[in-house]
Amino acid sequence: MTRDLKAQGVNVSRPRVARLMKQANLKSVIQKKYVITTTDSKHTYPVAENHLNRQFNPVKPGQAWVSDLTARAAPLYSYG
């Protein structure tokens, strides 16, 4: 609201706009932040078979391979 008023040439501050909106019982519409959903258990895609059957102690190297996928929100620019 403040940005729109300033674009129209009205010199106002955010606190003043907030106070006037409160007096007029007006509420702003805030867009919800995008939330990443990580699991879709109701999909129709084929699912890999469970070959380990909870036997997590392989007898020899290379018998069982595992992986993990982690999704994180990250800023556009990452330093470090």
Secondary structure, DSSP 4 states (H G I P E B T S, - for coil): -HHHHHHTT----HHHHHHHHHHTT-----PPPP------TT--S-----SSTT----SSTTS------------SS---
